[in-house]
Amino acid sequence: MLMANSWYEDLNAYIRLREPKLKKKAVAWQTAIGLQAVDGLTTSEYLLETAKENIEGKITIKEANARISNYYEERSDRHAIETGTKEADIVAGRITALLAEKAFSFTPAAWMSIHRYLFKDVFMHAGKIRTYNIYKNEWVLNGKSVFYASYDSIPMTMEYDFKTEAAFSYKNLSRDAINRHLAQFTCDIWQIHPFGEGNTRSTAVFLIKYLSSLGYSINQECFAKKSWYFRNALVRANYNDLPNDIHATTLYLESFFENLLFGGNNELKNRYLHINWQYNQK
């Protein structure tokens, strides 16, 4: 059975108890579940019940992930609609586990390790750099695609972007300048799309851990409820169609980051990101 849309409020009940340990776990699960929307996936009721047991301390996150894996391994005859939740359930549990870990290193290898952990036994290419070029039809672009990095340039581009960011100084920057810079950095590494699938989810997890390492308190409700907006904002930040007066812009991504990091209250609606929406406003 597909999970009902009430999952967010179900987990919010633990946050309202104002118990720090419960809140921390509930927020992590909300983020992990919400991030599945970037690939149009939905988690199951079984995942939600498992998450609740973990939040309540009845099982560890390791036991929760083992349960999720066993749930699908032991039931090969599940209905197609339920089988469609397998990837979302497994990856959500693993995201929750990673968000609970404090260990982090700002390197391309760490990004690859995140992808490997999230998608092992889900994708054959988990943690591996793609060896082919990709094209993805995007709703916000009327079926067109962003130009992603050529596969033979990925290692060099990753190294350049990470070295540039590591050398960047945030000292004395205004909040707006920091916001713009973080949006641009995220835009740049996402455009590389180093993996065959699962790029946005692994990028989001890497980003959360990176921002936490910088000392930011993250409003993870943004990823829990607006992850598809996050992905569409990344698409718009990397797409140009100059003959039709469409220009790559990080403005939408900046609105997301303002809400994520600085208490912003920007209205994050996906229809605003569609290339036709601008034309309708003229």
C-alpha positions as CSV (number, residue, x, y, z in Angstrom):
1,M,0.0,0.0,0.0
2,L,1.3,3.4,-0.9
3,M,1.9,5.7,2.0
4,A,-0.8,8.3,2.6
5,N,0.0,12.0,2.3
6,S,-0.4,12.3,6.1
7,W,3.2,11.0,6.7
8,Y,4.5,14.5,7.4
9,E,2.0,15.2,10.0
10,D,2.3,11.8,11.5
11,L,6.0,12.4,12.1
12,N,5.3,16.0,13.2
13,A,3.5,14.6,16.2
14,Y,6.9,13.6,17.6
15,I,8.3,17.1,17.0
16,R,5.4,18.7,18.9
17,L,6.3,16.7,22.0
18,R,9.4,18.9,22.2
19,E,11.6,16.0,23.2
20,P,15.0,16.7,21.6
21,K,15.9,13.1,20.8
22,L,12.5,12.4,19.2
23,K,12.6,15.6,17.3
24,K,16.0,15.0,15.8
25,K,15.0,11.6,14.6
26,A,11.6,12.7,13.3
27,V,13.2,15.6,11.3
28,A,15.7,13.2,9.8
29,W,13.0,10.8,8.7
30,Q,10.9,13.6,7.3
31,T,13.8,14.9,5.2
32,A,14.7,11.4,4.0
33,I,11.1,10.6,3.0
34,G,10.5,14.0,1.4
35,L,13.7,13.7,-0.8
36,Q,12.2,10.7,-2.6
37,A,9.9,13.1,-4.4
38,V,12.8,14.4,-6.5
39,D,12.5,11.2,-8.5
40,G,8.8,10.9,-8.3
41,L,9.0,8.1,-5.7
42,T,6.7,7.4,-2.8
43,T,7.5,5.4,0.4
44,S,5.2,2.7,1.9
45,E,3.2,2.5,5.1
46,Y,5.6,-0.2,6.3
47,L,8.4,2.4,6.0
48,L,6.4,4.9,8.1
49,E,5.7,2.3,10.8
50,T,9.4,1.4,10.9
51,A,10.4,5.0,11.1
52,K,8.0,5.5,14.1
53,E,9.6,2.5,15.9
54,N,13.0,4.0,15.4
55,I,12.0,7.4,16.6
56,E,10.4,5.9,19.7
57,G,13.7,4.1,20.5
58,K,12.2,0.6,20.0
59,I,14.8,-0.2,17.2
60,T,18.0,1.3,16.1
61,I,18.5,2.9,12.7
62,K,20.6,-0.1,11.8
63,E,17.8,-2.5,12.7
64,A,15.3,-0.3,10.9
65,N,17.3,-0.5,7.7
66,A,17.7,-4.3,8.1
67,R,13.9,-4.6,8.5
68,I,13.3,-2.6,5.4
69,S,15.6,-4.7,3.3
70,N,14.2,-8.0,4.6
71,Y,10.7,-6.8,4.0
72,Y,11.3,-6.7,0.3
73,E,13.7,-9.7,0.1
74,E,11.2,-12.0,1.7
75,R,8.2,-10.9,-0.4
76,S,9.0,-11.4,-4.1
77,D,5.3,-11.7,-4.9
78,R,4.3,-8.2,-3.9
79,H,1.9,-6.3,-6.1
80,A,3.5,-4.0,-8.6
81,I,2.3,-0.8,-6.8
82,E,3.9,-2.0,-3.6
83,T,7.1,-3.1,-5.4
84,G,7.4,0.5,-6.7
85,T,8.1,1.7,-3.1
86,K,11.2,-0.5,-2.7
87,E,13.8,2.0,-3.9
88,A,12.2,4.9,-1.9
89,D,12.0,2.9,1.3
90,I,15.5,1.6,1.2
91,V,17.0,4.9,0.2
92,A,15.0,6.8,2.8
93,G,16.2,4.6,5.6
94,R,19.8,5.0,4.5
95,I,19.5,8.8,4.2
96,T,18.2,8.9,7.8
97,A,21.2,6.9,8.9
98,L,23.6,9.2,7.2
99,L,22.0,12.3,8.6
100,A,22.5,10.8,12.1
101,E,26.3,10.5,11.5
102,K,28.5,13.5,12.4
103,A,31.4,12.3,10.3
104,F,32.0,14.3,7.1
105,S,34.8,15.3,4.7
106,F,34.5,17.9,2.0
107,T,35.8,15.9,-0.9
108,P,34.5,14.3,-4.1
109,A,35.3,11.0,-2.6
110,A,32.8,11.7,0.2
111,W,30.1,12.6,-2.3
112,M,30.8,9.3,-4.1
113,S,30.7,7.4,-0.9
114,I,27.3,8.9,0.0
115,H,26.0,7.8,-3.4
116,R,27.5,4.3,-2.9
117,Y,25.9,3.9,0.5
118,L,22.5,5.2,-0.6
119,F,22.1,3.1,-3.7
120,K,24.1,-0.1,-3.1
121,D,22.0,-3.1,-4.3
122,V,19.6,-0.5,-5.8
123,F,21.7,0.6,-8.8
124,M,24.6,-1.5,-10.2
125,H,26.5,1.7,-10.7
126,A,26.3,2.9,-7.1
127,G,29.2,5.2,-6.2
128,K,30.6,4.9,-9.7
129,I,31.2,7.8,-12.1
130,R,29.1,7.5,-15.2
131,T,30.8,6.5,-18.5
132,Y,28.2,7.9,-20.9
133,N,26.4,11.2,-21.5
134,I,22.9,11.7,-20.3
135,Y,19.8,13.6,-21.3
136,K,16.7,14.1,-19.0
137,N,13.3,15.3,-20.0
138,E,12.2,18.1,-17.6
139,W,8.7,19.1,-17.0
140,V,9.8,22.7,-16.2
141,L,11.5,22.9,-19.6
142,N,8.6,21.5,-21.6
143,G,10.5,18.2,-22.1
144,K,13.9,19.6,-22.8
145,S,17.1,18.9,-20.9
146,V,19.9,20.6,-19.1
147,F,23.3,20.2,-20.6
148,Y,25.1,18.0,-18.1
149,A,28.9,17.6,-17.9
150,S,30.4,15.3,-20.5
151,Y,31.3,12.0,-18.9
152,D,35.0,12.3,-19.8
153,S,35.2,15.7,-17.9
154,I,33.6,14.6,-14.7
155,P,36.6,13.9,-12.5
156,M,38.4,17.1,-13.5
157,T,35.3,19.2,-13.1
158,M,34.5,17.7,-9.6
159,E,38.1,18.4,-8.5
160,Y,38.0,22.0,-9.8
161,D,34.6,22.8,-8.1
162,F,35.6,21.3,-4.8
163,K,39.1,23.0,-4.7
164,T,37.5,26.3,-5.6
165,E,34.9,26.0,-2.8
166,A,37.4,24.8,-0.3
167,A,39.5,27.9,-1.0
168,F,36.6,30.3,-0.8
169,S,36.4,32.6,2.2
170,Y,33.0,33.4,3.7
171,K,34.5,35.9,6.1
172,N,32.8,39.3,6.3
173,L,30.2,38.3,3.6
174,S,26.7,39.5,4.0
175,R,23.9,37.0,4.4
176,D,22.7,37.7,0.8
177,A,26.2,37.1,-0.6
178,I,26.5,33.9,1.3
179,N,23.1,32.8,0.0
180,R,24.1,33.6,-3.6
181,H,27.4,31.8,-3.3
182,L,25.9,28.6,-1.8
183,A,23.2,28.5,-4.5
184,Q,25.8,28.9,-7.2
185,F,28.1,26.2,-5.7
186,T,25.2,23.8,-5.4
187,C,24.1,24.6,-9.0
188,D,27.6,23.9,-10.3
189,I,28.2,20.6,-8.6
190,W,24.7,19.3,-9.5
191,Q,25.2,20.2,-13.1
192,I,28.1,17.7,-13.2
193,H,25.6,14.9,-12.5
194,P,28.5,12.4,-11.9
195,F,26.2,9.4,-11.4
196,G,23.8,7.6,-13.8
197,E,20.9,8.0,-11.3
198,G,20.3,9.3,-7.8
199,N,22.3,12.6,-8.3
200,T,19.8,15.0,-6.7
201,R,19.3,12.8,-3.6
202,S,23.0,12.2,-3.0
203,T,23.7,15.9,-3.7
204,A,21.1,17.0,-1.1
205,V,22.5,14.7,1.5
206,F,26.0,15.9,0.8
207,L,24.8,19.5,1.0
208,I,23.0,19.0,4.3
209,K,26.2,17.5,5.8
210,Y,28.4,20.2,4.3
211,L,26.2,23.1,5.6
212,S,26.0,21.5,9.0
213,S,29.8,21.3,9.0
214,L,29.9,25.1,8.4
215,G,27.8,25.5,11.5
216,Y,24.4,26.2,10.0
217,S,21.1,25.2,11.6
218,I,19.1,23.8,8.7
219,N,15.4,24.1,8.3
220,Q,15.1,20.6,6.9
221,E,11.3,21.1,6.4
222,C,12.5,22.6,3.1
223,F,13.8,19.3,1.9
224,A,11.0,17.4,3.5
225,K,8.2,19.4,1.8
226,K,9.9,21.2,-1.1
227,S,12.4,18.7,-2.5
228,W,10.9,18.7,-6.0
229,Y,11.1,22.5,-6.0
230,F,14.8,22.2,-5.1
231,R,15.3,19.9,-8.1
232,N,13.4,22.2,-10.5
233,A,15.3,25.2,-9.2
234,L,18.6,23.4,-10.0
235,V,17.2,22.7,-13.5
236,R,16.4,26.4,-14.0
237,A,19.8,27.4,-12.7
238,N,21.4,25.4,-15.5
239,Y,19.3,26.0,-18.5
240,N,19.5,28.6,-21.3
241,D,17.4,29.2,-24.3
242,L,18.5,32.7,-25.4
243,P,16.5,33.0,-28.6
244,N,13.4,32.6,-26.4
245,D,14.7,35.0,-23.7
246,I,15.2,32.2,-21.1
247,H,18.3,32.6,-19.0
248,A,19.9,30.4,-16.4
249,T,19.2,31.9,-13.0
250,T,19.9,30.9,-9.4
251,L,17.2,33.2,-8.1
252,Y,14.8,30.3,-7.5
253,L,17.5,28.4,-5.7
254,E,18.4,31.4,-3.6
255,S,14.8,31.6,-2.4
256,F,15.1,28.0,-1.4
257,F,18.4,28.6,0.5
258,E,17.0,31.7,2.2
259,N,14.2,29.5,3.6
260,L,16.6,26.7,4.4
261,L,19.3,28.7,6.3
262,F,18.1,32.2,7.1
263,G,14.5,31.9,8.2
264,G,13.0,33.1,4.9
265,N,9.4,32.8,4.1
266,N,9.5,32.7,0.3
267,E,6.6,31.0,-1.5
268,L,8.2,28.0,-3.2
269,K,5.8,26.8,-5.9
270,N,6.9,24.6,-8.8
271,R,4.7,26.4,-11.3
272,Y,6.8,29.5,-10.8
273,L,9.8,27.6,-12.2
274,H,8.1,26.5,-15.5
275,I,9.6,28.3,-18.5
276,N,6.1,29.2,-19.7
277,W,5.1,30.8,-16.4
278,Q,7.4,33.8,-17.1
279,Y,5.8,34.3,-20.5
280,N,2.4,34.3,-18.9
281,Q,3.4,37.1,-16.6
282,K,4.5,39.4,-19.4
